[in-house]
Amino acid sequence: MGKAFVHWAVKNKALFHTISHPDVSRHADEKLRKALRAFALTIGESVERAQDAGWRENDDKDTLFRYAIATVRGIAFNATDDLYISVFGKTTKPTIDKLIDAIVPIEET
C-alpha cells in the first residue's frame, strides 16, 4: 500500500500536492474524515499483522502506526518536491520500493 501511494504521488504530483494542502485538512467534511478513519483502520490492521509475523512485535502499535504513515508521506513529499529533485535527483521506482521495504520488511513465504 505504501509503495502504491508513493508511486501514485510521483505520477500525479500536482494532484498530490493539491490534496496535501493544509486547507484541505482545515475544511475537511465528514465524508473525508470517514475515509481517513477507514484508511487509518487499514494501516492499523497492517501494523498488527506485521507484528504478528514478528516485525517489531514488542513495540507500541500506535508509535508504529504513526511511524509508517509519517515515513511514507515523507517519502512521497521528498519524491515530488522540485527542490529535493533538483538536489538529489528523481527518486526511481526501485528506490521507492526499497525505501518502503525498509519501513515494514515483507518476507516472501
C-alpha positions, -999 to 999 in steps of 0.1 A, spaced: 0 0 0 28 24 8 46 17 -25 13 23 -44 8 56 -26 43 69 -33 42 57 -70 8 74 -73 21 107 -58 51 107 -82 28 101 -112 2 126 -100 25 153 -84 1 183 -89 -29 164 -76 -8 150 -46 3 185 -37 -32 199 -41 -49 173 -18 -20 176 7 -25 214 10 -33 224 46 -66 240 35 -79 205 26 -75 194 62 -89 227 76 -121 223 55 -125 186 56 -161 174 56 -174 143 73 -170 122 42 -133 130 40 -129 123 78 -147 90 74 -124 80 45 -94 89 66 -107 68 95 -111 38 72 -76 44 59 -63 45 94 -80 13 103 -64 -4 73 -29 8 83 -35 -2 119 -45 -37 108 -14 -39 86 8 -29 116 -8 -56 137 -4 -83 110 33 -73 106 38 -75 144 21 -109 144 46 -120 118 74 -109 140 82 -73 129 89 -51 159 65 -73 179 73 -56 213 70 -20 200 39 2 207 13 -2 179 4 35 180 40 45 176 45 21 146 12 33 131 23 69 132 59 59 120 45 41 90 22 70 79 48 97 85 76 79 67 55 70 37 42 106 34 77 119 39 90 98 10 61 110 -12 68 146 -4 106 143 -10 100 124 -42 77 151 -56 93 183 -43 111 202 -70 138 214 -47 146 179 -34 145 166 -70 169 193 -82 194 185 -54 191 147 -51 177 137 -85 145 118 -92 135 91 -69 133 60 -90 106 32 -87 132 7 -74 144 32 -48 108 39 -37 103 2 -33 135 -3 -13 125 27 10 91 13 16 105 -22 22 128 -7 48 98 6 67 80 -27 70 101 -55 57 79 -81 39 93 -115 36 80 -137 8 68 -170 20 
